[in-house]
Amino acid sequence: MTPQGNKRRRPAIPGISVYPRGKTFAYNVELPADSVTGERRREYAGGFATEEEAWSEAVKVKNSQEEGRLARSSRRTVAQFLTEWLETVQQELKGTTYTNYRDYSTAYVIPLMGRRRLQEVDVPTLNAFYRRLLDSGRLKPDNNSVMYAFWQEQKAKGQEPTPAQISRTCKTSIHAARAAVLRYRRGRIPVRKPAGLAPKTVKNVHRMLHRALSDAVAWRYTAYNPAVHASLPRTGRGKKNRPEPWTVPQLIAWLEVARNDRDAGMWMLAATTGMRRSELAGTRRDLLDLDAGTLVIEPTRVVVAGRAEESDGKTDSSQRTISLDVFTVAALRRQLAMLDEEAAAFGQAPAAQGHLFCHPDGRPLHPDTITRRFNRLVDQVGVPRIRLHDVRHTYATACLDAGINPKLISDRIGHSSTAFTLTTYTHRSTGQDRAVAEDFARLLFADATPAPGSQPSPDPGSDEPREGTAPQP
């Protein structure tokens, strides 16, 4: 029996055909040939109650195709798409970025959403996914806290556990247990990690999905990018969860001990330039000009999947030439002399090239090795425990507090803009705007007399008397 529908005759539309199929109607839309194989392609759909409905839908498909927005119906899953996407974009990504994207996909996205069809992923799906990550997304066990709890328990019984005992009981590697014991003896107590991921990590996952789904739209795998409208966790603008940078006296105390270390030149360079760990690890001898007192910061050495690899820097602005002060130049002269002596001890000719900071046999340092050596020095000094990267914070904050031009600071530490420098490294000290406050008040209240006790006290330690008072003998 022929299905009932609109019997009026329609003008022909090239590439569209509508016909009865059983008790319903179907359409067939001719699409452009496949760009690679040249094969003809068609979009088919059936099950329409009337011929009018089939025509209407076919015209929508044709218009979308002509506007470049057509996403063919597909059962492609999120896991299949991300696997294909990562293989495609790997060649255009830095090694560290690709590794992060791959880890986010395999650890978080694919286990939770991998079996869903890509075209089913919408804004509510991503919102629920991000909430799940925030509530219970952490996958790696908190082995550090587990080992510390066992270590404390055994210490309370009067006997410190050996690394082998910790490894067996807590099911960790012997290397992790040995490193943990050294940390606990130095007083480095782990902070228990929550069940959910940090908001910053969730945002990183979102950025990856935003880029991936944007490519999915460009590839005509899906009609739109739901990540554009997804709700993200808020990260507060208050105090970040990291230690305060050192004060200048604390930095000096650390340098007093670090100057006797084999890597004294590296620590001096970190303290007086704010260089990143990857930049210190990648610094080369041939880019150092001690007579001119300059250093070209260009190659870096980063960690990709646990391995150290050479890289070309974090951003274009991170490749720069900086000036070195006379104290840093002197420390680096001693560094070069030490490297030449070690080369001679290994039967090697003094090298004009190679890494500036390396092992005695000339092998470049792994960035994680630099971090471990830094932590040991911090524990010896007794100053507040901070990350190696926080020495960079210390340098930038001290420069800002000293009134140095923010543009010069931004250029020296390799930021893309001065605004980013001022946002990231805010002043820790207060009261530096005192002169501005007083000058403006004089404009408003030139003839007024301040009330008794209304004037602020001078800075602690200042030898200058308060305005309007006589100096004391």
Number of C-alpha atoms within 10 A of each C-alpha: 5 10 14 13 16 11 9 8 6 9 6 8 11 9 14 18 16 18 14 20 14 11 13 18 24 23 24 19 21 17 17 14 12 10 8 6 7 9 9 11 12 13 15 16 15 15 15 19 16 18 21 17 16 24 22 11 15 23 16 12 23 21 13 14 18 12 9 12 19 22 19 16 14 11 13 16 19 23 21 16 18 23 15 11 15 17 12 11 13 15 10 9 13 16 18 15 14 19 17 16 22 18 14 19 23 15 15 20 20 18 11 17 18 18 13 16 16 22 20 13 19 15 16 14 14 20 17 13 18 24 18 17 22 19 13 12 20 18 12 8 10 15 18 18 16 17 24 22 14 17 21 15 14 14 12 10 8 9 11 15 16 14 22 15 15 23 18 12 12 17 13 17 13 16 11 15 24 15 12 23 20 13 17 15 9 13 11 15 13 17 10 11 14 13 16 17 19 17 18 13 14 22 16 14 20 21 15 19 22 18 13 20 26 20 16 21 17 17 13 17 22 24 19 19 22 19 24 15 13 17 15 16 14 9 11 8 6 6 8 9 6 9 12 16 24 22 16 13 10 16 16 13 15 21 19 13 14 21 15 10 14 14 19 21 24 23 22 20 19 21 20 17 20 23 21 20 19 23 24 24 26 29 24 22 17 14 19 20 14 16 7 10 15 16 19 17 23 20 21 23 23 25 17 16 12 10 11 17 17 15 18 17 20 18 10 12 16 22 20 14 16 16 16 20 13 11 12 23 22 15 18 22 14 14 18 18 12 14 22 18 15 18 17 13 12 12 10 13 12 14 14 13 11 16 21 25 25 18 15 16 14 17 11 19 18 20 22 17 11 20 14 12 13 17 18 13 16 20 16 12 16 11 16 14 17 16 17 19 15 18 22 23 20 22 24 28 24 20 17 20 14 11 9 12 11 17 14 12 21 19 19 20 21 25 19 14 13 17 12 11 21 17 9 12 18 13 16 12 10 8 9 12 8 10 10 10 11 10 11 11 11 11 9 9 10 10 8 8 7 9 7 6 7 7 11 9 11 12 10 6 6 9 9 9 12 14 11 7 7 8 10 5 3
